Amino acid sequence: MTGPRRHATDFVGFGPNARLAGRLAPGRAVEGRRPRDGSTLGTTMGAAAGPTVGRAHRRRDPGGVRGVGPDAAGRGDRRVSSARTTVARFLLPALLAAAGLAPPARAQEVTVSAAISTKDAVEEIGRAFMRSHPGVTLRYSFGSSGELRQQIEAGAPVDLFISASHRQMDDLARRGLIRGETHRVFARNVLTVVTPADSRLELRRPTDLLAAGLARIVVGNPKTVPAGQYAAESLRALGLWERLQPRIVFAENVRQALDYVSRGEVDAGFVYTTDAATRPGRVREAFRPARTRTVRSSTRWPSSATPASRLSPRRSWIVSSARRGKPC
C-alpha cells in the first residue's frame, strides 16, 4: 500500500477577528480538492494594496478555546522557537516597511490576518515589533484559512494575509484579490496525530485509528481548514477515510481540534506539530502521517484596484520587503 502524498500548506494573515469557537459536531467530511502534484505543505504571506478602509478590529481572545490567548506565546519546545525565527525573518521586514512609510499624519496601524497555526509566533513577533516601534499598532485576525479567505472576499480591511493552504491563495488570486505572483513560502510544518497525555491508546500508525477502543477522532473541517484537508487526503490515500467516518468529528480550526484533544473530549486528533508543542503535558504525539514542507507569501488587492501602479508607496514597500526574503 502506498503512503500518503505530500501536500502544500500556506499560512497568511492580517484583518478582522475570525470566529473561532465552534461546536463539536459529527458528520461526513466534505470532499476537498487535492493539491497540485508536487506541492508541499507550507505557509504563505502577502500584503494588501492601497489603504485599508473601515475601523480595524481590536485583537481579542477566541472564546472557548484554551491555550491560544496571549499567555500561550512562548510555550512549547524548540520546534516552536524555530517556527518563530523563520516567521520573523520574513514578517518583520514587511512590518518595518509598513511602519517606516506610513503617512505621519495617520495613526500607524497594520492589520494582519493569519492562519491560527501561526498565532503564537505572529503574536510574539508582533509584541517585539511594537516594543521597538511604539508608534505602530498591530491588529490581528486569527482563524482557519478558509474563514479568513471569506472575510477578504467580503471586503475585510487586511494589510497582510498568511494562509495554511494554497487553495485559499489560488481562490483569491483568481478573483483578483491578491497578486498571485507575489506568493512566498516562508515557513514549514508537519501534520501529526495527537492523543490526550493520559490516554492508554497505543497509536503508532494510521491503521491503529481503527482500534476498537478509539471512539472519536477530530479533524478540521476539510472545506475550510487546511489541516483537515491534509488529514482527509492522507487517510483517503491509505483507504481509511470512509472506514473512519463514524468516528470523525469536525472542528472549525486546528487549534480547536487541539483543544478537544487536550481536554479529553476526543480520543485522537490531527494537528500540526507546532500546535502540539504548545500543550506540553496535555497532549502527546502518536505518529506523523504526512509532512508540511513549504510556505508562501502573496499580495492582497482591494476589489477596486488591480494594476500594480495603483499600489500605495507603503504597500509597495511591504511587498518588496516580503519578496526579498528567500524561502526556507
Number of C-alpha atoms within 10 A of each C-alpha: 6 7 11 18 19 20 26 28 34 35 35 35 33 30 29 25 25 22 16 21 16 14 10 16 11 16 13 16 20 13 11 17 11 15 20 11 10 9 17 24 30 28 33 31 36 36 35 29 30 19 16 19 11 9 9 22 15 14 16 14 15 18 12 12 17 17 21 22 15 15 9 16 18 15 15 17 14 11 15 22 16 15 19 22 15 17 22 21 17 24 25 19 20 26 26 17 20 25 20 15 16 19 12 10 6 7 11 18 17 22 27 29 35 31 32 29 27 25 25 27 21 24 20 16 19 21 14 11 18 14 11 11 15 9 12 20 19 20 23 27 27 32 31 29 34 23 22 32 25 15 18 23 15 10 14 24 24 31 29 30 31 35 35 36 32 28 23 23 32 16 15 21 19 11 12 17 25 27 25 19 10 20 27 28 26 29 32 28 26 19 24 23 29 28 28 25 17 12 12 10 16 11 19 13 12 16 12 12 23 14 11 7 10 15 15 20 26 29 30 30 27 24 16 25 26 32 30 29 25 32 26 25 25 22 20 15 15 17 15 17 18 13 13 17 15 14 18 23 22 25 27 25 31 28 26 29 30 34 25 22 27 27 14 17 15 23 23 31 32 28 30 22 21 25 27 27 19 22 20 13 11 19 25 21 20 19 16 18 21 23 23 25 22 25 31 30 34 30 30 29 28 22 15 9 14 16 10 11 9 13 18 16 18 20 25 22 21 28 28 15 19 28 22 12 15 11 17 17
